[in-house]
Amino acid sequence: MIREQLLQPDAAELAAFLNRHTRACACLVQVAAHAEVTYHGRAASTAEAGSYLLLIKCDGSVQIHHPRGIKPMNWQPKTDHISAAVEDGFCVLTASRRSPAETVRVVLLDVSLAQALEIREEAGFLLAGSEAQLQATLSRHPELIEPGLKVLDRELLTSVGDLDLYAQDQQGRFVVVELKRAKATQEAVHQLSRYVDAVRAQLGEKATVRGILAAPDISTPAAMTLERLGLEFKAVQALPSAQETAAQPQLF
């Protein structure tokens, strides 16, 4: 993953490193340094000398991060030109774009680390989005919950609410599936239990009804309650890509 790494490089070494990797656009470049940052464009700003992390991604976007917080202090979502040069003994990175006209200038005063990281883009999955998206995708790919599962209905109305998925397993047993996009809690277990009881009441005593709680994770108390009630948990953390899902025949 690490294509090249420099520890405490001098200005000339760093400038050559930055120009080499930003022109190739094949690596994520990060530089940890004491630096000054100025911005000119739709507004103007100056960040006094401090410790920052500079990130340059393969698409040319630039981010400069403080030691704290999740948002970058300054960024360029799109650049038309990135270059590095030695000025007055320091390496200076300039990132600019034409529309709108903006320039970020980073004077790298004291550099601790510079890395070029080869990070491949993984395709074929995405993490669960909204519960509606989760429901739509799993209705088309019920095998992600259990092999052989067949979805009979979505949002099936019962006396206690709408079921996320109403299905049938390979043995012909009916299955109530409750979906959660986040960690499942006790409330989700009780909700599933109420749905299962309602379906059993509708189908009669001879029908076998299973209850499955599908979520990325489940709390320990919820898992204990689920087991005590004879219900099941299925970990669902990744879904097929939007392109793959769109290519599948629609069930509903």
C-alpha positions, 0 to 999 in steps of 0.5 A: 500500500505504501508506494513511497515514504519520506521521513523529514525530507528537505524542501527539494526532496519534498517538492520532487516527491509531490510533483511526481505523485500528483502528476501521476494521479495514482496515489493518495498523498499525505504530508504531516508538517508544520505549515502556513496556509493561505487561500484566495478566491471567493474569499480570503483566509490565512492559517498561521503556522501550525501542525497540519495534515495535507491530503491530496487524493487521486482525483486532485482534490486537496484537504488540509486538516487541523489536529482536531475535528472531522472537517478539513480546515481548507479544501479544494474539491476540484483542482486544475493544477497542482505543483510544488516548488522550493521558495526561500528554502521551503517547499510550497504547494500550490493548488488552483482551479479556474472556475471559480478562480481559487488558489490554496497555497501551503508553505511546508515549513518543517515536514515530519512525514510524506507518504504516497499510498496506493489505495484501490477502490473496492467495488461491488458493495455499499453499506446500508443506507436508509432503512427504505434502501435496505428494504428495497435491496434485500427484497431483491437479494433475500439470499443475503439474509438466508439462502433460499429465502423467498420474499412474498411481500413488503410492508405487509399490513398487520394489526400491530404495524407493517412488516418490513419483509414477509417471506418463506424459507426453503422448508415452507415456513413463513418468515417475518423480517425486521430490518434495522440499519444500525445496531439492533436494540431491545426495542427492535426485538420487542417489535419483531416479537409483536409482528411474529405474534400478529402473523401467527394469529392471522395464519392460525396455530398450525402455521410455523412462523419464524422471526428474523432481525436483520441488522449490522449488529445487535446489543448483548441484552437484545441478543439474549432476549431474542434467544429467549423468545426463540427469534433469530438474528442475521448480520447484514452489513454490506449490500450489492452495488447500486449498479448490480441492484438496478440490473436485477429484475424488480419484484415489486 
